[in-house]
């Protein structure tokens, strides 16, 4: 493949609570090239899931999202992100409570940072959720991939309790609300 035929790509990191949910949604989005669960913007190198769950490492559970901006723009990715999690509850998504479950966007460029900040500002100006959005928007400081058993978790375990009752409904919401952006 010559240089002119290579896909363009960008990477952004999204924290929408449990990374199994975020990954299950974005795995289905047209233009998403890769999705990997991991931990971001904490202060402990190479944290384990158990350490992150203790809430002392400062990490958020995130999805490393690689996408082709020629196929899907960042604004649309953010619309899907905000449409499939609750960005109004600090350090919480449903019954998942702790700093690791915070709503977060970690960017890899100044342009991404500006788009994300503008998007959150727009949501707050319009009060689209009825209350302010508390999503943390910052440049990515660090990222560590999650353990192998966390990758593609929903795809491998769709009938596991959490997947059936929490992840599955988020995927259904995406497919109903954003059907035109689902991979075919």
N, C-alpha and C positions, 0 to 999 in steps of 0.2 A: 504494500500500500504506500503510495507516495504521500508526501507531507500535505498536499492539497486535499486529499481524500480522508484524512484523519478526522474523526469527530472532535468537535470542540468540547471541552468539558470544564466544569467547575466543581469545587467541593465546598459544602457547607455542613455544619453540625447542628442538629435539631434535638432539643430535649423536650419531650412532651409527656413526661411521666415515665412509666415502664417502657424500656426500649423495645420490648417484644411487640407492643402495640404500634409504636411509631414505625418500626421496620415492616410489620405486616401490611400497613397502609401503603407506605412508599414503595414497597416491592411491586405494587400493582400500578404505579403511575408511569404513564408513557413519558419517555425522555429520561427516566432515572436509569443510570447505567450500572450503579452498584450501591448497595446499602450494607453497612457493617455496624453492629452494635459495639458500643464502647463507653469509656468514661472520659469526661473532659473538664478542664479548668479547675482541677484540684491541686493539692500541694504534696501529694504522696506519689512518687514514681511507681509505675507498674502496679497499681492497686488491684487487689482481688475483689470479686463480687462481695464477699463477706466483709471486707474492709469498707467498701463503699456503703454497704447497707448499715454499717455502724454509725454512719453520718459524721465521721470525724475526718474524712480525707478531703472534704470540700468539693468532690467530684459530682457532676450531674451524669445520670444515665443519658446517653445521647445516641443518635443515629448519625454516622458519617455518611453523608449523602453525596454521591457523585452523579452529576446530571449534565445533559447536553443542553445548553441554553438556546441552541437553534431549534430544539424540539419542545422545550418547556421553559418558560421564563421564571425568574426568581419570584416575581410577584405572585404568579400562579401557585408555585410551590408553597409560598407563605399562606396563601388563601386556603389551600388544602390543609396545611399544618394547623392553622387557627380554627379550621372547621372540623377538626377531628380530635381536639383535646380541649381542656378547660384552662385557658391562660389567665384566669382571674383568681386562682387560689394559690397563695404562696406555698411552695414546698409540699404540694399535694395534688394528686389526681385520684379522685374517688377515694377508695380505701387505702391507696398507697400514699403513705405520709413519710416525709423526711426530705432533707435538703437535696438528696440525690434525685428526687422526683420533680424538681422545679422546672417550670417552663423556661426554656432558654434557646437562644439562637447565638451560635458562635461562628463568626465569619472569617473568611480567609483573604479578604481584600477590602480596601476602603470603599469601593463601589457597593459591595454586598452590605457592608456596615451601614452605609447611608440608606440603601433600599430598605433594610430591616428596621432601622430607626424610624424612617418615614412611614412605614407600614404600621408599626405600633402606635406612632403618633396619630395616624389617621383613625385607627380603631378607637383610641381614647377620645379623640375629638368628637367622633360620632357616637360614642358610648354604645357601640354595637352589641356589647355583652351586658349592658345595663349597669356595669361597674367597671372600674379601671382594669386594664390588662397589666399584669405584673411580670410579664415575660422579660427575662434578663437578656439584654442584647450587648454583646461584647466581641472583640476580636478573639479568635481561638488562642489560648495560651499553651495548652498541651492536650494531648489525646492519647489514650491507651486502648487498644482493642480489647473487647470483653473476651472471656473464655470461649472456646470453641462451642461448648454446649449451648451458649446463648445465641449463636448465629442461626438464622432461619428457624427460630424456635417454633413459631406458629405453624409454619409449613410442615415441620416434622411432628408436631404435637397438637393438631387441631382439636382433639377431643379431651385433652387435659383440662381440668376444671377451670383454671384461670383463663386459658385460651378460649374455651367454649363460652364462658360467661362475661368476659371482659374484652379480650382481643377480638373475637368474632364479631360482636356488635359494632366495634369501631370500624372494622373492615366493611361490614354491611352499610354503615353510615356513609363511608367513602364511596362505595359502589352506587349508592342511591343518590347522593348529593353531587358527586363529581364523576358520574358514569362516562361522560365524554372524554375524560382524561385517563381512563383506565387502559392498560395495555390490552391489546386484542390478541 
